[in-house]
Amino acid sequence: MTNPIKKCLFPAAGYGTRFLPATKATPKEMLPVLTKPLIQYGVEEALAAGIENMAIVTGRGKRAIEDHFDISYELEHQIKGTSKEHYLTEIRSVITKCTFSYTRQIEMKGLGHAILCGENLIGDQPFAVLLADDLCDSSSKGVLSQMVDLYKKYHCSIVAIEEIPKEDTNKYGVIAGNEIEPGIFMVKDMVEKPEPEVAPSNLAIIGRYILTPDIFDIIRETKPGKGGEIQITDALLTQARKGMVLAYKFEGQRFDCGSIDGFVKATNYFYDKSIKDDKKQEKKDNGKK
């Protein structure tokens, strides 16, 4: 019997330099899209996938993340019984349903190293990885829910992918593979930020992974690659050659909230969506009268 996915790892130690000076004292994962920080969207996506244990790899100056997923007694007392109390309903629900554990990445040595830093929080079990600055939305199941379903069938590491313009391959990890089902590829090659002329495809990895626990030993043996960092793509390619890694073209929309352009697009998208949802709810309430 395959172990279910019970934990989600959030690498959250990066500096967020593209958003300076806003991120000088505020973690980039705490930047809000409308009224919710990016990392809360990620936690809610993991929770919707049946994952209740959140393991967060932080760094210096990231205390705001821990404080966000904790009860603020002063604030609770201040707004209790007022018209503003409902604003905390969502985050209260998240705090009640989840457990949170934290560790620190002392040095910034790449995503592979960040994931390895979380080993003590994960243990010897398969787990999800979610990068909060890749904000995803789907009309049906969330991206992690889709990937958990796929894991139950194939029992191997899985990366989420999307098609990108060929000229943008040098911003992403890129895969090549054989399509074994519609939208599901068996990975044959995986390259970190290749130039367009040598990229194996235009299928880019985004910030959603399901990883089997043997990945930790593979990362330990992985030498620094592109940019002198320990790349998860290098470790996953080793894993693919030893066994099997799948790439999944997910259903839904993804916003790169690590860039100002993507962040603004996400804000506009979720604002328009909230207006539509409010109108639907208003129509539904009027129908009950």
C-alpha positions as CSV (number, residue, x, y, z in Angstrom):
1,M,0.0,0.0,0.0
2,T,1.4,3.4,-1.0
3,N,1.7,6.1,1.7
4,P,-0.7,9.0,1.2
5,I,0.6,12.5,0.9
6,K,0.3,14.0,4.4
7,K,2.8,16.8,4.4
8,C,3.5,19.8,2.2
9,L,6.8,21.6,2.2
10,F,6.9,25.4,1.5
11,P,10.4,26.7,0.7
12,A,10.1,30.3,1.9
13,A,13.6,31.5,2.6
14,G,14.2,33.6,-0.5
15,Y,14.9,37.3,-0.4
16,G,12.3,38.5,-2.9
17,T,14.7,41.0,-4.4
18,R,12.4,41.7,-7.4
19,F,10.0,43.4,-5.0
20,L,12.5,45.6,-3.1
21,P,12.0,47.8,-1.1
22,A,8.6,46.2,-0.2
23,T,10.4,42.9,0.8
24,K,13.1,44.5,2.8
25,A,11.2,43.8,6.0
26,T,8.2,41.8,4.7
27,P,8.6,38.2,3.4
28,K,7.6,38.0,-0.3
29,E,5.3,35.1,0.7
30,M,3.4,37.5,2.8
31,L,2.6,39.9,0.0
32,P,-1.2,40.1,-0.4
33,V,-3.2,39.4,-3.4
34,L,-6.4,41.2,-2.4
35,T,-6.7,40.5,1.3
36,K,-4.7,37.2,1.6
37,P,-1.0,36.7,1.6
38,L,0.5,34.4,-1.1
39,I,1.4,31.7,1.3
40,Q,-2.1,31.4,2.6
41,Y,-3.4,30.7,-0.9
42,G,-0.8,27.9,-1.0
43,V,-1.7,26.5,2.4
44,E,-5.4,26.5,1.4
45,E,-4.5,24.6,-1.9
46,A,-2.7,22.0,0.1
47,L,-5.5,21.7,2.6
48,A,-8.0,21.2,-0.3
49,A,-5.8,18.3,-1.4
50,G,-6.2,16.6,1.9
51,I,-2.9,17.7,3.3
52,E,-3.0,19.1,6.9
53,N,0.7,19.2,7.9
54,M,2.5,22.2,6.6
55,A,6.3,22.2,6.8
56,I,7.8,25.7,6.1
57,V,11.5,26.4,5.4
58,T,12.1,30.0,6.4
59,G,15.1,32.3,6.8
60,R,16.1,35.5,8.7
61,G,13.4,38.1,8.7
62,K,10.5,35.7,8.1
63,R,8.8,35.7,11.5
64,A,5.7,37.3,9.9
65,I,4.9,33.9,8.3
66,E,4.9,32.2,11.7
67,D,2.9,35.0,13.3
68,H,0.3,34.8,10.4
69,F,-0.5,31.2,11.1
70,D,-0.9,31.8,14.9
71,I,-3.7,33.4,16.9
72,S,-3.4,37.1,17.6
73,Y,-5.2,37.4,20.9
74,E,-5.1,41.2,21.0
75,L,-6.6,41.5,17.5
76,E,-9.2,38.8,18.2
77,H,-10.2,40.6,21.4
78,Q,-10.3,44.0,19.7
79,I,-12.7,43.0,16.9
80,K,-14.8,40.4,18.7
81,G,-18.5,41.1,18.4
82,T,-17.9,43.8,15.8
83,S,-18.8,43.9,12.1
84,K,-15.1,43.2,11.3
85,E,-14.9,39.8,13.1
86,H,-15.8,37.9,9.9
87,Y,-12.5,39.0,8.3
88,L,-10.6,36.5,10.3
89,T,-12.9,33.6,9.5
90,E,-10.8,32.1,6.7
91,I,-7.5,32.2,8.6
92,R,-9.0,30.9,11.8
93,S,-10.3,27.9,9.8
94,V,-6.8,27.3,8.3
95,I,-5.1,27.5,11.8
96,T,-7.7,25.1,13.3
97,K,-7.3,22.5,10.5
98,C,-3.6,22.5,10.0
99,T,-0.4,21.9,11.9
100,F,2.6,24.1,11.1
101,S,6.3,23.2,11.6
102,Y,9.3,25.4,10.8
103,T,13.0,25.2,10.1
104,R,15.5,27.6,8.7
105,Q,17.7,27.6,5.6
106,I,20.8,29.3,6.8
107,E,22.4,29.8,3.4
108,M,20.7,30.4,0.1
109,K,22.0,27.5,-2.0
110,G,19.1,26.8,-4.4
111,L,15.7,25.1,-4.3
112,G,17.2,21.6,-4.0
113,H,19.1,22.7,-0.9
114,A,15.9,24.3,0.5
115,I,14.0,21.1,0.1
116,L,16.9,19.2,1.7
117,C,16.7,21.6,4.7
118,G,13.1,20.4,5.2
119,E,14.0,16.7,5.5
120,N,13.8,16.8,9.3
121,L,10.2,18.1,9.0
122,I,9.2,15.5,6.4
123,G,10.8,12.2,7.4
124,D,10.7,9.1,5.3
125,Q,7.5,9.6,3.4
126,P,6.2,11.1,0.1
127,F,5.4,14.8,0.2
128,A,4.3,17.8,-1.8
129,V,6.3,20.9,-2.4
130,L,4.6,24.2,-3.1
131,L,6.2,27.5,-4.1
132,A,3.9,30.2,-2.9
133,D,4.9,32.8,-5.5
134,D,3.4,30.5,-8.2
135,L,-0.2,31.3,-7.5
136,C,-2.6,28.9,-9.2
137,D,-6.4,28.8,-9.7
138,S,-8.6,26.1,-11.2
139,S,-12.3,25.9,-11.8
140,S,-12.4,22.3,-10.6
141,K,-9.8,20.7,-8.4
142,G,-6.7,22.6,-7.3
143,V,-3.4,21.8,-8.9
144,L,-2.1,19.9,-5.8
145,S,-5.3,17.9,-5.7
146,Q,-4.9,16.9,-9.3
147,M,-1.3,15.8,-8.6
148,V,-2.2,13.8,-5.5
149,D,-4.8,11.9,-7.5
150,L,-2.1,11.2,-10.1
151,Y,0.4,10.0,-7.4
152,K,-2.2,7.5,-6.2
153,K,-2.0,5.9,-9.6
154,Y,1.7,6.1,-10.4
155,H,3.4,6.2,-7.0
156,C,6.4,8.3,-8.2
157,S,7.7,11.9,-8.2
158,I,5.7,14.3,-10.2
159,V,6.3,17.9,-11.4
160,A,3.7,20.3,-12.7
161,I,4.4,21.8,-16.1
162,E,2.9,24.3,-18.5
163,E,3.7,25.4,-22.0
164,I,5.6,28.7,-22.2
165,P,6.9,30.8,-25.1
166,K,10.1,29.3,-26.3
167,E,12.0,32.5,-25.7
168,D,11.3,32.2,-22.0
169,T,12.9,28.8,-21.4
170,N,15.9,30.5,-19.7
171,K,13.7,31.4,-16.8
172,Y,12.5,27.9,-15.9
173,G,13.4,24.3,-15.5
174,V,12.4,22.6,-18.7
175,I,11.5,18.9,-19.4
176,A,11.4,16.6,-22.3
177,G,9.6,13.3,-22.3
178,N,7.2,10.8,-23.8
179,E,3.5,11.5,-23.4
180,I,2.0,8.3,-21.9
181,E,-1.5,9.8,-21.3
182,P,-3.0,13.1,-22.4
183,G,-1.0,15.8,-20.5
184,I,1.2,13.3,-18.7
185,F,4.8,12.8,-19.7
186,M,7.5,10.4,-18.6
187,V,10.5,12.5,-18.1
188,K,13.6,11.7,-20.2
189,D,15.4,15.0,-19.8
190,M,15.3,18.0,-17.5
191,V,17.4,21.1,-17.8
192,E,17.6,24.2,-15.6
193,K,17.1,27.5,-17.4
194,P,18.3,26.5,-20.8
195,E,18.7,29.1,-23.6
196,P,15.9,28.9,-26.2
197,E,18.2,27.5,-28.9
198,V,19.1,24.4,-26.8
199,A,16.0,23.9,-24.7
200,P,14.6,20.4,-25.0
201,S,11.0,21.7,-25.3
202,N,8.8,24.5,-24.1
203,L,7.3,22.6,-21.2
204,A,8.3,24.5,-18.1
205,I,8.2,23.3,-14.5
206,I,6.2,25.4,-12.1
207,G,6.1,25.5,-8.3
208,R,4.2,22.3,-7.6
209,Y,5.9,18.9,-6.9
210,I,5.1,15.5,-5.4
211,L,8.4,13.9,-4.3
212,T,9.2,10.5,-3.0
213,P,11.6,10.4,0.1
214,D,14.6,9.0,-1.8
215,I,14.9,12.4,-3.3
216,F,16.7,13.6,-0.1
217,D,19.6,11.2,-0.6
218,I,19.8,12.1,-4.3
219,I,20.0,15.8,-3.4
220,R,22.8,15.1,-1.0
221,E,24.8,13.6,-3.8
222,T,23.9,16.4,-6.3
223,K,26.6,18.8,-7.1
224,P,25.9,22.6,-7.5
225,G,24.7,23.3,-11.0
226,K,23.4,26.4,-12.8
227,G,24.3,29.5,-10.8
228,G,26.4,27.5,-8.3
229,E,23.1,26.3,-6.6
230,I,21.9,22.8,-5.9
231,Q,19.1,22.4,-8.4
232,I,16.1,20.2,-7.8
233,T,15.9,19.7,-11.6
234,D,19.3,18.0,-11.5
235,A,18.2,15.7,-8.6
236,L,15.0,14.9,-10.3
237,L,16.8,14.0,-13.6
238,T,18.9,11.5,-11.6
239,Q,15.8,10.1,-10.1
240,A,14.1,9.8,-13.5
241,R,17.1,7.8,-14.8
242,K,17.0,5.5,-11.8
243,G,13.3,5.0,-11.9
244,M,10.4,7.2,-13.1
245,V,9.5,10.9,-12.8
246,L,6.3,12.2,-14.4
247,A,5.5,15.7,-15.7
248,Y,1.9,16.8,-15.5
249,K,0.3,19.5,-17.6
250,F,-2.1,20.7,-15.0
251,E,-5.6,22.1,-15.5
252,G,-5.9,25.7,-14.3
253,Q,-4.2,29.0,-14.5
254,R,-0.9,30.0,-12.9
255,F,0.5,33.4,-12.1
256,D,4.2,34.1,-11.5
257,C,3.8,36.3,-8.4
258,G,7.6,36.5,-8.1
259,S,7.4,39.1,-10.8
260,I,5.7,42.4,-10.7
261,D,3.8,41.7,-14.0
262,G,2.5,38.4,-12.7
263,F,1.6,39.8,-9.4
264,V,-0.5,42.6,-10.9
265,K,-2.2,40.1,-13.3
266,A,-3.0,37.8,-10.3
267,T,-4.5,40.8,-8.4
268,N,-6.7,41.8,-11.3
269,Y,-7.8,38.2,-11.9
270,F,-8.7,37.5,-8.3
271,Y,-10.4,40.9,-8.0
272,D,-12.6,40.2,-11.0
273,K,-13.3,36.7,-9.7
274,S,-14.4,38.1,-6.3
275,I,-16.8,40.5,-7.9
276,K,-18.4,37.7,-9.9
277,D,-18.6,35.5,-6.8
278,D,-20.2,38.3,-4.9
279,K,-22.8,38.8,-7.6
280,K,-23.6,35.1,-7.7
281,Q,-24.0,35.0,-4.0
282,E,-26.2,38.1,-4.1
283,K,-28.4,36.5,-6.8
284,K,-28.6,33.3,-4.8
285,D,-29.6,35.1,-1.6
286,N,-32.3,37.1,-3.4
287,G,-33.7,33.9,-4.8
288,K,-34.3,32.6,-1.3
289,K,-36.4,35.6,-0.3
